């Protein structure tokens, strides 16, 4: 077969897959019907109230600038699992280089 005809051949959808796809489509349609301008306005008011209610817990950060990517200036500490994996790799590399 030619390359183009192979790409155009798609396996027929199984009944189980079709049923699952239709169920997901119904769920998505139901969610989309719930998203209305009134619902968005209501949620906006709820968020503003939550922020106001928790205002006493807020911390003022005027002296510090925050950016999404700070070039790892404030990187998180390594977890124990990552540290142990690093040690494991280090020991394996040492054994490997000693054997070579």
C-alpha positions as CSV (number, residue, x, y, z in Angstrom):
1,X,0.0,0.0,0.0
2,X,1.0,3.5,-0.6
3,X,1.9,5.7,2.4
4,X,-1.1,8.1,1.9
5,X,-3.6,5.2,1.8
6,X,-2.2,3.8,5.0
7,X,-2.7,7.1,6.8
8,X,-6.3,7.4,5.6
9,X,-7.2,4.0,7.0
10,X,-8.6,4.3,10.5
11,X,-9.8,1.4,12.6
12,X,-13.6,1.4,13.2
13,X,-14.6,2.7,16.6
14,X,-15.6,-0.1,19.0
15,X,-19.0,0.1,20.7
16,X,-17.4,0.5,24.1
17,X,-15.3,3.4,22.9
18,X,-18.3,5.0,21.1
19,X,-20.3,4.7,24.3
20,X,-17.5,6.3,26.4
21,X,-17.1,9.1,23.9
22,X,-20.8,9.8,23.9
23,X,-20.9,9.8,27.7
24,X,-18.1,12.3,27.8
25,X,-19.7,14.5,25.2
26,X,-23.0,14.5,27.3
27,X,-21.0,15.4,30.4
28,X,-19.2,18.2,28.6
29,X,-22.4,19.6,27.2
30,X,-23.9,19.6,30.7
31,X,-20.9,21.5,32.0
32,X,-21.1,24.0,29.2
33,X,-24.8,24.7,29.9
34,X,-23.8,25.6,33.5
35,X,-21.4,28.2,32.3
36,X,-23.5,31.3,31.9
37,X,-22.8,35.0,32.5
38,X,-24.9,34.8,35.7
39,X,-23.0,31.8,37.0
40,X,-19.7,33.5,36.2
41,X,-20.8,36.7,38.0
42,X,-21.9,34.6,41.0
43,X,-18.5,32.8,41.1
44,X,-16.7,36.2,40.8
45,X,-18.6,37.5,43.8
46,X,-17.8,34.3,45.8
47,X,-14.1,34.7,45.0
48,X,-14.1,38.3,46.1
49,X,-15.8,37.4,49.3
50,X,-13.3,34.6,49.9
51,X,-10.4,37.1,49.4
52,X,-12.0,39.6,51.7
53,X,-12.6,36.9,54.4
54,X,-9.0,35.8,54.3
55,X,-7.5,39.3,54.0
56,X,-6.1,39.1,57.5
57,X,-3.9,36.1,56.5
58,X,-2.3,38.0,53.5
59,X,1.3,39.0,53.6
60,X,2.5,42.2,52.0
61,X,5.4,41.7,49.6
62,X,6.3,45.2,48.7
63,X,10.1,44.7,49.1
64,X,10.2,41.6,47.0
65,X,9.5,41.2,43.3
66,X,7.9,38.0,42.2
67,X,8.1,36.5,38.7
68,X,7.0,33.2,37.3
69,X,10.6,32.3,36.3
70,X,13.4,33.6,38.5
71,X,16.2,31.6,36.9
72,X,16.3,29.2,39.9
73,X,17.4,31.9,42.3
74,X,14.8,30.6,44.8
75,X,14.9,26.9,43.8
76,X,13.1,24.4,46.1
77,X,15.1,22.0,48.2
78,X,15.6,18.5,46.8
79,X,13.3,15.9,48.1
80,X,14.6,12.9,50.0
81,X,13.7,10.6,47.0
82,X,15.5,12.8,44.5
83,X,18.5,13.0,46.8
84,X,18.6,9.3,47.3
85,X,18.3,8.7,43.5
86,X,21.2,11.2,42.9
87,X,23.3,9.3,45.4
88,X,22.5,6.0,43.8
89,X,23.4,7.3,40.3
90,X,26.6,8.8,41.7
91,X,27.7,5.5,43.3
92,X,26.8,3.6,40.1
93,X,28.8,6.1,38.0
94,X,31.8,5.7,40.4
95,X,31.6,1.9,40.1
96,X,31.2,2.1,36.3
97,X,34.2,4.5,35.8
98,X,36.3,2.3,38.1
99,X,35.6,-0.7,35.9
100,X,36.4,1.0,32.7
